């Protein structure tokens, strides 16, 4: 969705995806793809994945 200031809002549609090198931390829960939501328990956790 858009913010309250539609004319002045800027999101990933303007800037594109965040470069991977700019991401700090790791996800706890990943929901993929969004078509699984809502109400579907199809999700993964990365708590057992220590690859970096």
MARDOFI-479138 format. One record per residue (C-alpha): x, y, z; residue in one letter; residue number from 1. Coordinates in pm, 1 decimal. Layout:
REM MARDOFI-479138
@c1=X c2=Y c3=Z r=a k=NUM
...
END
This chain:
REM MARDOFI-479138
@c1=0.0 c2=0.0 c3=0.0 r=x k=1
@c1=88.1 c2=360.4 c3=-32.8 r=x k=2
@c1=163.6 c2=592.0 c3=255.5 r=x k=3
@c1=-38.0 c2=893.6 c3=362.9 r=x k=4
@c1=166.5 c2=1115.4 c3=129.0 r=x k=5
@c1=107.7 c2=947.4 c3=-208.7 r=x k=6
@c1=272.1 c2=1224.2 c3=-410.0 r=x k=7
@c1=584.7 c2=1228.3 c3=-192.3 r=x k=8
@c1=600.2 c2=856.7 c3=-110.5 r=x k=9
@c1=893.9 c2=651.5 c3=-234.3 r=x k=10
@c1=917.8 c2=275.1 c3=-196.9 r=x k=11
@c1=1080.8 c2=-20.4 c3=-371.5 r=x k=12
@c1=888.0 c2=54.5 c3=-690.2 r=x k=13
@c1=1100.4 c2=369.0 c3=-719.2 r=x k=14
@c1=1429.7 c2=252.0 c3=-565.2 r=x k=15
@c1=1429.2 c2=-118.7 c3=-652.3 r=x k=16
@c1=1537.6 c2=-399.9 c3=-421.5 r=x k=17
@c1=1781.6 c2=-345.4 c3=-135.3 r=x k=18
@c1=2134.2 c2=-463.0 c3=-224.2 r=x k=19
@c1=2216.8 c2=-779.3 c3=-26.7 r=x k=20
@c1=2532.3 c2=-615.4 c3=114.9 r=x k=21
@c1=2310.5 c2=-353.3 c3=284.6 r=x k=22
@c1=2110.6 c2=-611.9 c3=480.5 r=x k=23
@c1=2216.3 c2=-656.8 c3=843.1 r=x k=24
@c1=2089.9 c2=-952.5 c3=1045.8 r=x k=25
@c1=1897.3 c2=-1259.1 c3=941.3 r=x k=26
@c1=1528.6 c2=-1342.2 c3=905.0 r=x k=27
@c1=1348.1 c2=-1531.8 c3=1178.6 r=x k=28
@c1=1047.6 c2=-1633.4 c3=968.0 r=x k=29
@c1=1014.1 c2=-1623.3 c3=588.3 r=x k=30
@c1=675.3 c2=-1636.2 c3=414.7 r=x k=31
@c1=714.5 c2=-1737.3 c3=50.3 r=x k=32
@c1=542.6 c2=-1694.1 c3=-185.4 r=x k=33
@c1=280.8 c2=-1441.2 c3=-72.1 r=x k=34
@c1=11.6 c2=-1647.8 c3=-249.9 r=x k=35
@c1=30.2 c2=-1892.2 c3=44.3 r=x k=36
@c1=-113.4 c2=-1624.6 c3=274.6 r=x k=37
@c1=-347.6 c2=-1571.5 c3=456.1 r=x k=38
@c1=-450.5 c2=-1874.8 c3=656.2 r=x k=39
@c1=-207.6 c2=-2125.0 c3=508.9 r=x k=40
@c1=56.3 c2=-2269.4 c3=740.3 r=x k=41
@c1=308.6 c2=-2287.9 c3=455.0 r=x k=42
@c1=602.8 c2=-2105.5 c3=602.4 r=x k=43
@c1=964.6 c2=-2182.0 c3=679.8 r=x k=44
@c1=1193.5 c2=-2081.2 c3=960.4 r=x k=45
@c1=1563.4 c2=-2028.6 c3=913.6 r=x k=46
@c1=1646.6 c2=-2116.0 c3=1275.5 r=x k=47
@c1=1802.8 c2=-2447.3 c3=1168.0 r=x k=48
@c1=1991.8 c2=-2302.0 c3=871.2 r=x k=49
@c1=2331.2 c2=-2167.6 c3=974.1 r=x k=50
@c1=2467.6 c2=-2119.4 c3=621.3 r=x k=51
@c1=2601.8 c2=-1774.7 c3=549.0 r=x k=52
END
